[in-house]
Amino acid sequence: MKKINWKEVCKFLSGAFFVTAGASWYFSLLKITLPFMDTTMSPEFLGIRGFIHFGLFLITFYFGFIRKNKNAT
């Protein structure tokens, strides 16, 4: 069984969260409503979603790029 490299997973997720935070803020700033399945995402929801994804970006960025690996020699 192969071990999961969580540092690399966090690096990937930090990029994904950064992009979705920026896109959410952009659509919120322009007051665009986005369709999602059978409903829509309002600009207010997109603004809140942007803040949440930016917070998740900061957390995953820390674990992916800044924090040192304790098991490294």
Phi, psi and omega per residue, in radians:
M1 nan 2.313 -3.108
K2 -1.501 2.417 3.127
K3 -1.406 2.413 3.140
I4 -1.403 2.278 3.096
N5 -1.546 1.634 -3.034
W6 -1.154 -0.492 3.099
K7 -1.071 -0.751 3.115
E8 -1.211 -0.615 3.074
V9 -1.095 -0.755 3.125
C10 -1.150 -0.619 3.072
K11 -1.081 -0.796 3.113
F12 -1.084 -0.836 -3.100
L13 -1.133 -0.593 3.129
S14 -1.083 -0.723 3.087
G15 -1.136 -0.734 3.140
A16 -1.125 -0.769 3.130
F17 -1.167 -0.624 3.116
F18 -1.100 -0.767 -3.123
V19 -1.168 -0.782 -3.122
T20 -1.198 -0.568 3.073
A21 -1.124 -0.809 3.135
G22 -1.107 -0.762 3.135
A23 -1.132 -0.718 3.132
S24 -1.109 -0.759 3.112
W25 -1.137 -0.665 3.135
Y26 -1.090 -0.869 3.133
F27 -1.148 -0.604 3.104
S28 -1.171 -0.718 -3.136
L29 -1.119 -0.652 3.135
L30 -1.490 0.029 3.130
K31 1.018 0.791 3.134
I32 -1.735 2.312 3.056
T33 -1.654 2.224 -3.115
L34 -1.800 2.350 3.055
P35 -1.280 2.484 3.104
F36 -2.543 1.887 -3.084
M37 0.935 -2.037 -3.101
D38 -1.725 0.170 -3.090
T39 -2.352 -2.967 3.085
T40 -2.296 2.750 3.048
M41 -1.828 2.077 -3.097
S42 -1.320 2.814 3.085
P43 -1.051 -0.587 3.110
E44 -1.157 -0.749 3.098
F45 -1.094 -0.731 -3.138
L46 -1.121 -0.621 3.081
G47 -1.119 -0.772 3.104
I48 -1.149 -0.729 3.110
R49 -1.060 -0.651 3.100
G50 -1.096 -0.742 3.109
F51 -1.138 -0.732 3.130
I52 -1.119 -0.779 -3.127
H53 -1.201 -0.543 3.072
F54 -1.194 -0.669 3.058
G55 -1.099 -0.753 3.089
L56 -1.144 -0.589 3.046
F57 -1.062 -0.814 -3.123
L58 -1.068 -0.735 -3.136
I59 -1.136 -0.860 -3.107
T60 -1.234 -0.529 3.062
F61 -1.113 -0.739 3.115
Y62 -1.068 -0.883 -3.103
F63 -1.231 -0.451 -3.115
G64 -1.533 -0.622 -3.003
F65 -2.067 -0.605 -2.983
I66 -1.648 -0.821 -3.069
R67 -1.141 2.342 3.135
K68 -1.458 2.532 3.121
N69 -1.291 2.164 -3.112
K70 -1.213 -0.441 -3.088
N71 -1.573 -0.035 -3.124
A72 -1.285 2.523 3.131
T73 -1.831 nan nan
